[in-house]
């Protein structure tokens, strides 16, 4: 079965890991919340944030799918303890 390229290798502008993308996304949110950027930079940073958010969601979905495979397609509830 051929392996498909990971999202990071498919788009070299994206971080290599979920953690790096999340860190950059948090920085972008802080910059946007500060309200000190010119309008054109707000748009560029918003677009970058949208790309990072999509990357993070895709990575989480991939992990959830792998967990379901490992658990025999039967998701197990998290323990409340």
PDB file of N, CA, C and O in Angstrom:
ATOM      1  N   UNK A   1       0.857  -1.171   0.000  1.00  0.00           N
ATOM      2  CA  UNK A   1       0.000   0.000   0.000  1.00  0.00           C
ATOM      3  C   UNK A   1       0.905   1.238   0.000  1.00  0.00           C
ATOM      4  O   UNK A   1       1.731   1.380   0.901  1.00  0.00           O
ATOM      5  N   UNK A   2       0.774   2.139  -0.987  1.00  0.00           N
ATOM      6  CA  UNK A   2       1.635   3.322  -1.023  1.00  0.00           C
ATOM      7  C   UNK A   2       1.264   4.301   0.064  1.00  0.00           C
ATOM      8  O   UNK A   2       0.094   4.477   0.403  1.00  0.00           O
ATOM      9  N   UNK A   3       2.288   4.933   0.599  1.00  0.00           N
ATOM     10  CA  UNK A   3       2.058   5.941   1.634  1.00  0.00           C
ATOM     11  C   UNK A   3       1.811   7.271   0.975  1.00  0.00           C
ATOM     12  O   UNK A   3       2.468   7.622  -0.005  1.00  0.00           O
ATOM     13  N   UNK A   4       0.875   8.005   1.505  1.00  0.00           N
ATOM     14  CA  UNK A   4       0.613   9.347   0.993  1.00  0.00           C
ATOM     15  C   UNK A   4       1.477  10.328   1.757  1.00  0.00           C
ATOM     16  O   UNK A   4       1.901  10.062   2.882  1.00  0.00           O
ATOM     17  N   UNK A   5       1.729  11.444   1.143  1.00  0.00           N
ATOM     18  CA  UNK A   5       2.540  12.480   1.789  1.00  0.00           C
ATOM     19  C   UNK A   5       1.793  13.036   2.985  1.00  0.00           C
ATOM     20  O   UNK A   5       0.571  13.187   2.951  1.00  0.00           O
ATOM     21  N   UNK A   6       2.525  13.337   4.038  1.00  0.00           N
ATOM     22  CA  UNK A   6       1.908  13.969   5.193  1.00  0.00           C
ATOM     23  C   UNK A   6       1.541  15.400   4.822  1.00  0.00           C
ATOM     24  O   UNK A   6       2.102  15.948   3.873  1.00  0.00           O
ATOM     25  N   UNK A   7       0.606  16.023   5.555  1.00  0.00           N
ATOM     26  CA  UNK A   7       0.240  17.399   5.237  1.00  0.00           C
ATOM     27  C   UNK A   7       1.426  18.348   5.228  1.00  0.00           C
ATOM     28  O   UNK A   7       1.459  19.285   4.431  1.00  0.00           O
ATOM     29  N   UNK A   8       2.395  18.121   6.098  1.00  0.00           N
ATOM     30  CA  UNK A   8       3.551  19.015   6.148  1.00  0.00           C
ATOM     31  C   UNK A   8       4.420  18.865   4.902  1.00  0.00           C
ATOM     32  O   UNK A   8       4.970  19.851   4.412  1.00  0.00           O
ATOM     33  N   UNK A   9       4.552  17.632   4.379  1.00  0.00           N
ATOM     34  CA  UNK A   9       5.355  17.462   3.182  1.00  0.00           C
ATOM     35  C   UNK A   9       4.581  17.861   1.942  1.00  0.00           C
ATOM     36  O   UNK A   9       5.179  18.242   0.935  1.00  0.00           O
ATOM     37  N   UNK A  10       3.268  17.782   1.998  1.00  0.00           N
ATOM     38  CA  UNK A  10       2.458  18.208   0.869  1.00  0.00           C
ATOM     39  C   UNK A  10       2.503  19.725   0.714  1.00  0.00           C
ATOM     40  O   UNK A  10       2.420  20.237  -0.402  1.00  0.00           O
ATOM     41  N   UNK A  11       2.631  20.435   1.811  1.00  0.00           N
ATOM     42  CA  UNK A  11       2.722  21.888   1.800  1.00  0.00           C
ATOM     43  C   UNK A  11       3.901  22.282   2.686  1.00  0.00           C
ATOM     44  O   UNK A  11       3.766  22.326   3.909  1.00  0.00           O
ATOM     45  N   UNK A  12       5.052  22.568   2.083  1.00  0.00           N
ATOM     46  CA  UNK A  12       6.242  22.857   2.892  1.00  0.00           C
ATOM     47  C   UNK A  12       6.124  24.118   3.743  1.00  0.00           C
ATOM     48  O   UNK A  12       6.964  24.352   4.612  1.00  0.00           O
ATOM     49  N   UNK A  13       5.097  24.935   3.508  1.00  0.00           N
ATOM     50  CA  UNK A  13       4.911  26.133   4.314  1.00  0.00           C
ATOM     51  C   UNK A  13       4.312  25.816   5.683  1.00  0.00           C
ATOM     52  O   UNK A  13       4.317  26.665   6.574  1.00  0.00           O
ATOM     53  N   UNK A  14       3.799  24.602   5.851  1.00  0.00           N
ATOM     54  CA  UNK A  14       3.198  24.223   7.124  1.00  0.00           C
ATOM     55  C   UNK A  14       4.254  23.621   8.039  1.00  0.00           C
ATOM     56  O   UNK A  14       5.224  23.028   7.565  1.00  0.00           O
ATOM     57  N   UNK A  15       4.073  23.770   9.347  1.00  0.00           N
ATOM     58  CA  UNK A  15       5.019  23.179  10.300  1.00  0.00           C
ATOM     59  C   UNK A  15       5.061  21.661  10.152  1.00  0.00           C
ATOM     60  O   UNK A  15       4.146  21.052   9.599  1.00  0.00           O
ATOM     61  N   UNK A  16       6.120  21.072  10.647  1.00  0.00           N
ATOM     62  CA  UNK A  16       6.302  19.630  10.547  1.00  0.00           C
ATOM     63  C   UNK A  16       5.457  18.865  11.561  1.00  0.00           C
ATOM     64  O   UNK A  16       5.141  17.694  11.349  1.00  0.00           O
ATOM     65  N   UNK A  17       5.089  19.523  12.663  1.00  0.00           N
ATOM     66  CA  UNK A  17       4.366  18.818  13.715  1.00  0.00           C
ATOM     67  C   UNK A  17       3.122  19.584  14.142  1.00  0.00           C
ATOM     68  O   UNK A  17       2.991  20.786  13.911  1.00  0.00           O
ATOM     69  N   UNK A  18       2.222  18.851  14.768  1.00  0.00           N
ATOM     70  CA  UNK A  18       1.012  19.442  15.333  1.00  0.00           C
ATOM     71  C   UNK A  18       1.390  20.483  16.389  1.00  0.00           C
ATOM     72  O   UNK A  18       0.814  21.569  16.440  1.00  0.00           O
ATOM     73  N   UNK A  19       2.363  20.135  17.228  1.00  0.00           N
ATOM     74  CA  UNK A  19       2.750  21.023  18.318  1.00  0.00           C
ATOM     75  C   UNK A  19       3.310  22.348  17.794  1.00  0.00           C
ATOM     76  O   UNK A  19       3.014  23.410  18.341  1.00  0.00           O
ATOM     77  N   UNK A  20       4.117  22.279  16.735  1.00  0.00           N
ATOM     78  CA  UNK A  20       4.673  23.504  16.147  1.00  0.00           C
ATOM     79  C   UNK A  20       3.565  24.353  15.530  1.00  0.00           C
ATOM     80  O   UNK A  20       3.576  25.579  15.647  1.00  0.00           O
ATOM     81  N   UNK A  21       2.612  23.700  14.878  1.00  0.00           N
ATOM     82  CA  UNK A  21       1.493  24.433  14.283  1.00  0.00           C
ATOM     83  C   UNK A  21       0.649  25.092  15.362  1.00  0.00           C
ATOM     84  O   UNK A  21       0.231  26.240  15.208  1.00  0.00           O
ATOM     85  N   UNK A  22       0.398  24.383  16.442  1.00  0.00           N
ATOM     86  CA  UNK A  22      -0.401  24.928  17.538  1.00  0.00           C
ATOM     87  C   UNK A  22       0.294  26.119  18.176  1.00  0.00           C
ATOM     88  O   UNK A  22      -0.353  27.117  18.494  1.00  0.00           O
ATOM     89  N   UNK A  23       1.600  26.025  18.366  1.00  0.00           N
ATOM     90  CA  UNK A  23       2.354  27.139  18.948  1.00  0.00           C
ATOM     91  C   UNK A  23       2.282  28.376  18.047  1.00  0.00           C
ATOM     92  O   UNK A  23       2.061  29.490  18.524  1.00  0.00           O
ATOM     93  N   UNK A  24       2.470  28.166  16.747  1.00  0.00           N
ATOM     94  CA  UNK A  24       2.390  29.297  15.823  1.00  0.00           C
ATOM     95  C   UNK A  24       0.983  29.878  15.794  1.00  0.00           C
ATOM     96  O   UNK A  24       0.807  31.095  15.735  1.00  0.00           O
ATOM     97  N   UNK A  25      -0.009  29.011  15.835  1.00  0.00           N
ATOM     98  CA  UNK A  25      -1.400  29.473  15.841  1.00  0.00           C
ATOM     99  C   UNK A  25      -1.693  30.311  17.079  1.00  0.00           C
ATOM    100  O   UNK A  25      -2.372  31.333  16.987  1.00  0.00           O
ATOM    101  N   UNK A  26      -1.192  29.892  18.222  1.00  0.00           N
ATOM    102  CA  UNK A  26      -1.385  30.664  19.455  1.00  0.00           C
ATOM    103  C   UNK A  26      -0.729  32.044  19.344  1.00  0.00           C
ATOM    104  O   UNK A  26      -1.287  33.037  19.810  1.00  0.00           O
ATOM    105  N   UNK A  27       0.450  32.104  18.729  1.00  0.00           N
ATOM    106  CA  UNK A  27       1.119  33.391  18.537  1.00  0.00           C
ATOM    107  C   UNK A  27       0.313  34.292  17.604  1.00  0.00           C
ATOM    108  O   UNK A  27       0.184  35.493  17.845  1.00  0.00           O
ATOM    109  N   UNK A  28      -0.225  33.707  16.543  1.00  0.00           N
ATOM    110  CA  UNK A  28      -1.035  34.485  15.606  1.00  0.00           C
ATOM    111  C   UNK A  28      -2.291  35.041  16.279  1.00  0.00           C
ATOM    112  O   UNK A  28      -2.663  36.194  16.059  1.00  0.00           O
ATOM    113  N   UNK A  29      -2.932  34.223  17.090  1.00  0.00           N
ATOM    114  CA  UNK A  29      -4.131  34.670  17.801  1.00  0.00           C
ATOM    115  C   UNK A  29      -3.793  35.834  18.719  1.00  0.00           C
ATOM    116  O   UNK A  29      -4.553  36.798  18.807  1.00  0.00           O
ATOM    117  N   UNK A  30      -2.664  35.751  19.397  1.00  0.00           N
ATOM    118  CA  UNK A  30      -2.246  36.846  20.283  1.00  0.00           C
ATOM    119  C   UNK A  30      -2.015  38.121  19.475  1.00  0.00           C
ATOM    120  O   UNK A  30      -2.406  39.206  19.906  1.00  0.00           O
ATOM    121  N   UNK A  31      -1.386  38.001  18.313  1.00  0.00           N
ATOM    122  CA  UNK A  31      -1.154  39.173  17.469  1.00  0.00           C
ATOM    123  C   UNK A  31      -2.473  39.770  16.983  1.00  0.00           C
ATOM    124  O   UNK A  31      -2.649  40.988  16.981  1.00  0.00           O
ATOM    125  N   UNK A  32      -3.382  38.915  16.579  1.00  0.00           N
ATOM    126  CA  UNK A  32      -4.681  39.397  16.099  1.00  0.00           C
ATOM    127  C   UNK A  32      -5.467  40.053  17.228  1.00  0.00           C
ATOM    128  O   UNK A  32      -6.099  41.091  17.029  1.00  0.00           O
ATOM    129  N   UNK A  33      -5.428  39.450  18.402  1.00  0.00           N
ATOM    130  CA  UNK A  33      -6.150  39.998  19.554  1.00  0.00           C
ATOM    131  C   UNK A  33      -5.592  41.340  20.001  1.00  0.00           C
ATOM    132  O   UNK A  33      -6.325  42.176  20.528  1.00  0.00           O
ATOM    133  N   UNK A  34      -4.301  41.548  19.793  1.00  0.00           N
ATOM    134  CA  UNK A  34      -3.681  42.800  20.215  1.00  0.00           C
ATOM    135  C   UNK A  34      -4.228  43.992  19.434  1.00  0.00           C
ATOM    136  O   UNK A  34      -4.230  45.116  19.937  1.00  0.00           O
ATOM    137  N   UNK A  35      -4.691  43.752  18.212  1.00  0.00           N
ATOM    138  CA  UNK A  35      -5.287  44.823  17.419  1.00  0.00           C
ATOM    139  C   UNK A  35      -4.320  45.896  16.975  1.00  0.00           C
ATOM    140  O   UNK A  35      -4.735  47.026  16.718  1.00  0.00           O
ATOM    141  N   UNK A  36      -3.047  45.577  16.878  1.00  0.00           N
ATOM    142  CA  UNK A  36      -2.035  46.575  16.526  1.00  0.00           C
ATOM    143  C   UNK A  36      -1.519  46.440  15.098  1.00  0.00           C
ATOM    144  O   UNK A  36      -0.617  47.177  14.699  1.00  0.00           O
ATOM    145  N   UNK A  37      -2.073  45.515  14.324  1.00  0.00           N
ATOM    146  CA  UNK A  37      -1.577  45.262  12.975  1.00  0.00           C
ATOM    147  C   UNK A  37      -2.378  46.042  11.941  1.00  0.00           C
ATOM    148  O   UNK A  37      -3.575  46.263  12.124  1.00  0.00           O
ATOM    149  N   UNK A  38      -1.727  46.464  10.852  1.00  0.00           N
ATOM    150  CA  UNK A  38      -2.459  47.088   9.751  1.00  0.00           C
ATOM    151  C   UNK A  38      -3.409  46.074   9.114  1.00  0.00           C
ATOM    152  O   UNK A  38      -3.214  44.865   9.239  1.00  0.00           O
ATOM    153  N   UNK A  39      -4.413  46.564   8.449  1.00  0.00           N
ATOM    154  CA  UNK A  39      -5.459  45.724   7.885  1.00  0.00           C
ATOM    155  C   UNK A  39      -4.903  44.651   6.941  1.00  0.00           C
ATOM    156  O   UNK A  39      -5.332  43.499   7.011  1.00  0.00           O
ATOM    157  N   UNK A  40      -3.968  45.000   6.071  1.00  0.00           N
ATOM    158  CA  UNK A  40      -3.436  44.015   5.134  1.00  0.00           C
ATOM    159  C   UNK A  40      -2.695  42.891   5.861  1.00  0.00           C
ATOM    160  O   UNK A  40      -2.759  41.736   5.439  1.00  0.00           O
ATOM    161  N   UNK A  41      -1.997  43.217   6.944  1.00  0.00           N
ATOM    162  CA  UNK A  41      -1.309  42.182   7.715  1.00  0.00           C
ATOM    163  C   UNK A  41      -2.287  41.342   8.524  1.00  0.00           C
ATOM    164  O   UNK A  41      -2.047  40.158   8.760  1.00  0.00           O
ATOM    165  N   UNK A  42      -3.376  41.946   8.945  1.00  0.00           N
ATOM    166  CA  UNK A  42      -4.414  41.176   9.626  1.00  0.00           C
ATOM    167  C   UNK A  42      -4.944  40.082   8.709  1.00  0.00           C
ATOM    168  O   UNK A  42      -5.127  38.939   9.130  1.00  0.00           O
ATOM    169  N   UNK A  43      -5.185  40.438   7.469  1.00  0.00           N
ATOM    170  CA  UNK A  43      -5.706  39.471   6.509  1.00  0.00           C
ATOM    171  C   UNK A  43      -4.696  38.350   6.266  1.00  0.00           C
ATOM    172  O   UNK A  43      -5.074  37.179   6.247  1.00  0.00           O
ATOM    173  N   UNK A  44      -3.426  38.687   6.081  1.00  0.00           N
ATOM    174  CA  UNK A  44      -2.391  37.680   5.847  1.00  0.00           C
ATOM    175  C   UNK A  44      -2.289  36.742   7.044  1.00  0.00           C
ATOM    176  O   UNK A  44      -2.206  35.525   6.878  1.00  0.00           O
ATOM    177  N   UNK A  45      -2.296  37.302   8.235  1.00  0.00           N
ATOM    178  CA  UNK A  45      -2.171  36.470   9.440  1.00  0.00           C
ATOM    179  C   UNK A  45      -3.430  35.631   9.665  1.00  0.00           C
ATOM    180  O   UNK A  45      -3.347  34.498  10.140  1.00  0.00           O
ATOM    181  N   UNK A  46      -4.591  36.185   9.326  1.00  0.00           N
ATOM    182  CA  UNK A  46      -5.829  35.414   9.444  1.00  0.00           C
ATOM    183  C   UNK A  46      -5.782  34.216   8.497  1.00  0.00           C
ATOM    184  O   UNK A  46      -6.163  33.108   8.877  1.00  0.00           O
ATOM    185  N   UNK A  47      -5.316  34.434   7.267  1.00  0.00           N
ATOM    186  CA  UNK A  47      -5.219  33.338   6.300  1.00  0.00           C
ATOM    187  C   UNK A  47      -4.237  32.277   6.778  1.00  0.00           C
ATOM    188  O   UNK A  47      -4.501  31.082   6.640  1.00  0.00           O
ATOM    189  N   UNK A  48      -3.114  32.698   7.335  1.00  0.00           N
ATOM    190  CA  UNK A  48      -2.139  31.750   7.869  1.00  0.00           C
ATOM    191  C   UNK A  48      -2.757  30.962   9.030  1.00  0.00           C
ATOM    192  O   UNK A  48      -2.572  29.750   9.139  1.00  0.00           O
ATOM    193  N   UNK A  49      -3.481  31.662   9.881  1.00  0.00           N
ATOM    194  CA  UNK A  49      -4.153  30.995  10.989  1.00  0.00           C
ATOM    195  C   UNK A  49      -5.159  29.968  10.514  1.00  0.00           C
ATOM    196  O   UNK A  49      -5.264  28.888  11.095  1.00  0.00           O
ATOM    197  N   UNK A  50      -5.902  30.289   9.461  1.00  0.00           N
ATOM    198  CA  UNK A  50      -6.869  29.343   8.907  1.00  0.00           C
ATOM    199  C   UNK A  50      -6.164  28.100   8.372  1.00  0.00           C
ATOM    200  O   UNK A  50      -6.656  26.985   8.547  1.00  0.00           O
ATOM    201  N   UNK A  51      -5.013  28.284   7.720  1.00  0.00           N
ATOM    202  CA  UNK A  51      -4.246  27.145   7.210  1.00  0.00           C
ATOM    203  C   UNK A  51      -3.720  26.292   8.362  1.00  0.00           C
ATOM    204  O   UNK A  51      -3.773  25.064   8.302  1.00  0.00           O
ATOM    205  N   UNK A  52      -3.217  26.938   9.406  1.00  0.00           N
ATOM    206  CA  UNK A  52      -2.711  26.200  10.568  1.00  0.00           C
ATOM    207  C   UNK A  52      -3.836  25.451  11.275  1.00  0.00           C
ATOM    208  O   UNK A  52      -3.649  24.314  11.708  1.00  0.00           O
ATOM    209  N   UNK A  53      -4.994  26.078  11.392  1.00  0.00           N
ATOM    210  CA  UNK A  53      -6.135  25.428  12.028  1.00  0.00           C
ATOM    211  C   UNK A  53      -6.552  24.190  11.242  1.00  0.00           C
ATOM    212  O   UNK A  53      -6.832  23.145  11.829  1.00  0.00           O
ATOM    213  N   UNK A  54      -6.592  24.303   9.938  1.00  0.00           N
ATOM    214  CA  UNK A  54      -6.928  23.167   9.089  1.00  0.00           C
ATOM    215  C   UNK A  54      -5.902  22.041   9.264  1.00  0.00           C
ATOM    216  O   UNK A  54      -6.271  20.870   9.360  1.00  0.00           O
ATOM    217  N   UNK A  55      -4.623  22.399   9.306  1.00  0.00           N
ATOM    218  CA  UNK A  55      -3.560  21.425   9.519  1.00  0.00           C
ATOM    219  C   UNK A  55      -3.759  20.702  10.855  1.00  0.00           C
ATOM    220  O   UNK A  55      -3.671  19.475  10.915  1.00  0.00           O
ATOM    221  N   UNK A  56      -4.026  21.452  11.914  1.00  0.00           N
ATOM    222  CA  UNK A  56      -4.225  20.851  13.240  1.00  0.00           C
ATOM    223  C   UNK A  56      -5.436  19.931  13.255  1.00  0.00           C
ATOM    224  O   UNK A  56      -5.377  18.834  13.811  1.00  0.00           O
ATOM    225  N   UNK A  57      -6.527  20.368  12.653  1.00  0.00           N
ATOM    226  CA  UNK A  57      -7.729  19.523  12.589  1.00  0.00           C
ATOM    227  C   UNK A  57      -7.459  18.241  11.819  1.00  0.00           C
ATOM    228  O   UNK A  57      -7.897  17.165  12.228  1.00  0.00           O
ATOM    229  N   UNK A  58      -6.740  18.347  10.708  1.00  0.00           N
ATOM    230  CA  UNK A  58      -6.412  17.158   9.924  1.00  0.00           C
ATOM    231  C   UNK A  58      -5.558  16.186  10.724  1.00  0.00           C
ATOM    232  O   UNK A  58      -5.783  14.976  10.678  1.00  0.00           O
ATOM    233  N   UNK A  59      -4.579  16.707  11.458  1.00  0.00           N
ATOM    234  CA  UNK A  59      -3.726  15.843  12.270  1.00  0.00           C
ATOM    235  C   UNK A  59      -4.531  15.157  13.379  1.00  0.00           C
ATOM    236  O   UNK A  59      -4.342  13.968  13.636  1.00  0.00           O
ATOM    237  N   UNK A  60      -5.424  15.898  14.032  1.00  0.00           N
ATOM    238  CA  UNK A  60      -6.248  15.305  15.084  1.00  0.00           C
ATOM    239  C   UNK A  60      -7.167  14.227  14.524  1.00  0.00           C
ATOM    240  O   UNK A  60      -7.344  13.178  15.143  1.00  0.00           O
ATOM    241  N   UNK A  61      -7.745  14.479  13.367  1.00  0.00           N
ATOM    242  CA  UNK A  61      -8.607  13.491  12.723  1.00  0.00           C
ATOM    243  C   UNK A  61      -7.822  12.232  12.387  1.00  0.00           C
ATOM    244  O   UNK A  61      -8.315  11.122  12.584  1.00  0.00           O
ATOM    245  N   UNK A  62      -6.599  12.396  11.879  1.00  0.00           N
ATOM    246  CA  UNK A  62      -5.756  11.247  11.555  1.00  0.00           C
ATOM    247  C   UNK A  62      -5.456  10.418  12.805  1.00  0.00           C
ATOM    248  O   UNK A  62      -5.485   9.187  12.766  1.00  0.00           O
ATOM    249  N   UNK A  63      -5.171  11.097  13.901  1.00  0.00           N
ATOM    250  CA  UNK A  63      -4.890  10.391  15.152  1.00  0.00           C
ATOM    251  C   UNK A  63      -6.147   9.671  15.651  1.00  0.00           C
ATOM    252  O   UNK A  63      -6.071   8.521  16.082  1.00  0.00           O
ATOM    253  N   UNK A  64      -7.288  10.337  15.596  1.00  0.00           N
ATOM    254  CA  UNK A  64      -8.540   9.700  16.017  1.00  0.00           C
ATOM    255  C   UNK A  64      -8.831   8.461  15.178  1.00  0.00           C
ATOM    256  O   UNK A  64      -9.255   7.435  15.710  1.00  0.00           O
ATOM    257  N   UNK A  65      -8.604   8.553  13.871  1.00  0.00           N
ATOM    258  CA  UNK A  65      -8.826   7.408  13.000  1.00  0.00           C
ATOM    259  C   UNK A  65      -7.886   6.263  13.344  1.00  0.00           C
ATOM    260  O   UNK A  65      -8.298   5.103  13.351  1.00  0.00           O
ATOM    261  N   UNK A  66      -6.634   6.576  13.627  1.00  0.00           N
ATOM    262  CA  UNK A  66      -5.672   5.541  13.993  1.00  0.00           C
ATOM    263  C   UNK A  66      -6.064   4.883  15.306  1.00  0.00           C
ATOM    264  O   UNK A  66      -5.934   3.667  15.450  1.00  0.00           O
ATOM    265  N   UNK A  67      -6.536   5.661  16.255  1.00  0.00           N
ATOM    266  CA  UNK A  67      -6.976   5.098  17.538  1.00  0.00           C
ATOM    267  C   UNK A  67      -8.145   4.143  17.314  1.00  0.00           C
ATOM    268  O   UNK A  67      -8.198   3.075  17.923  1.00  0.00           O
ATOM    269  N   UNK A  68      -9.077   4.519  16.447  1.00  0.00           N
ATOM    270  CA  UNK A  68     -10.209   3.633  16.158  1.00  0.00           C
ATOM    271  C   UNK A  68      -9.735   2.328  15.526  1.00  0.00           C
ATOM    272  O   UNK A  68     -10.265   1.262  15.838  1.00  0.00           O
ATOM    273  N   UNK A  69      -8.749   2.401  14.645  1.00  0.00           N
ATOM    274  CA  UNK A  69      -8.197   1.191  14.036  1.00  0.00           C
ATOM    275  C   UNK A  69      -7.567   0.321  15.118  1.00  0.00           C
ATOM    276  O   UNK A  69      -7.794  -0.888  15.159  1.00  0.00           O
ATOM    277  N   UNK A  70      -6.781   0.933  15.987  1.00  0.00           N
ATOM    278  CA  UNK A  70      -6.113   0.181  17.041  1.00  0.00           C
ATOM    279  C   UNK A  70      -7.096  -0.442  18.021  1.00  0.00           C
ATOM    280  O   UNK A  70      -6.813  -1.482  18.614  1.00  0.00           O
ATOM    281  N   UNK A  71      -8.253   0.195  18.190  1.00  0.00           N
ATOM    282  CA  UNK A  71      -9.260  -0.313  19.119  1.00  0.00           C
ATOM    283  C   UNK A  71     -10.290  -1.182  18.408  1.00  0.00           C
ATOM    284  O   UNK A  71     -11.342  -1.476  18.976  1.00  0.00           O
ATOM    285  N   UNK A  72     -10.011  -1.592  17.195  1.00  0.00           N
ATOM    286  CA  UNK A  72     -10.929  -2.464  16.476  1.00  0.00           C
ATOM    287  C   UNK A  72     -12.203  -1.770  16.062  1.00  0.00           C
ATOM    288  O   UNK A  72     -13.268  -2.389  16.079  1.00  0.00           O
ATOM    289  N   UNK A  73     -12.132  -0.508  15.692  1.00  0.00           N
ATOM    290  CA  UNK A  73     -13.269   0.291  15.229  1.00  0.00           C
ATOM    291  C   UNK A  73     -14.294   0.576  16.321  1.00  0.00           C
ATOM    292  O   UNK A  73     -15.369   1.102  16.032  1.00  0.00           O
ATOM    293  N   UNK A  74     -13.987   0.245  17.539  1.00  0.00           N
ATOM    294  CA  UNK A  74     -14.892   0.504  18.649  1.00  0.00           C
ATOM    295  C   UNK A  74     -14.267   1.537  19.581  1.00  0.00           C
ATOM    296  O   UNK A  74     -13.489   1.171  20.462  1.00  0.00           O
ATOM    297  N   UNK A  75     -14.593   2.832  19.406  1.00  0.00           N
ATOM    298  CA  UNK A  75     -14.028   3.837  20.315  1.00  0.00           C
ATOM    299  C   UNK A  75     -14.389   3.517  21.759  1.00  0.00           C
ATOM    300  O   UNK A  75     -15.520   3.140  22.063  1.00  0.00           O
ATOM    301  N   UNK A  76     -13.434   3.671  22.618  1.00  0.00           N
ATOM    302  CA  UNK A  76     -13.663   3.399  24.035  1.00  0.00           C
ATOM    303  C   UNK A  76     -13.818   4.723  24.763  1.00  0.00           C
ATOM    304  O   UNK A  76     -13.094   5.672  24.462  1.00  0.00           O
ATOM    305  N   UNK A  77     -14.736   4.814  25.707  1.00  0.00           N
ATOM    306  CA  UNK A  77     -14.933   6.066  26.439  1.00  0.00           C
ATOM    307  C   UNK A  77     -13.725   6.381  27.328  1.00  0.00           C
ATOM    308  O   UNK A  77     -13.064   5.482  27.849  1.00  0.00           O
ATOM    309  N   UNK A  78     -13.460   7.655  27.484  1.00  0.00           N
ATOM    310  CA  UNK A  78     -12.406   8.082  28.403  1.00  0.00           C
ATOM    311  C   UNK A  78     -12.897   7.875  29.818  1.00  0.00           C
ATOM    312  O   UNK A  78     -14.065   8.124  30.118  1.00  0.00           O
ATOM    313  N   UNK A  79     -12.017   7.423  30.685  1.00  0.00           N
ATOM    314  CA  UNK A  79     -12.377   7.290  32.108  1.00  0.00           C
ATOM    315  C   UNK A  79     -12.472   8.673  32.727  1.00  0.00           C
ATOM    316  O   UNK A  79     -11.626   9.530  32.471  1.00  0.00           O
ATOM    317  N   UNK A  80     -13.483   8.892  33.530  1.00  0.00           N
ATOM    318  CA  UNK A  80     -13.669  10.171  34.192  1.00  0.00           C
ATOM    319  C   UNK A  80     -12.700  10.344  35.363  1.00  0.00           C
ATOM    320  O   UNK A  80     -12.479  11.464  35.824  1.00  0.00           O
ATOM    321  N   UNK A  81     -12.128   9.252  35.839  1.00  0.00           N
ATOM    322  CA  UNK A  81     -11.216   9.302  36.988  1.00  0.00           C
ATOM    323  C   UNK A  81      -9.876   9.860  36.627  1.00  0.00           C
ATOM    324  O   UNK A  81      -9.000   9.967  37.485  1.00  0.00           O
TER     325      UNK A  81
END
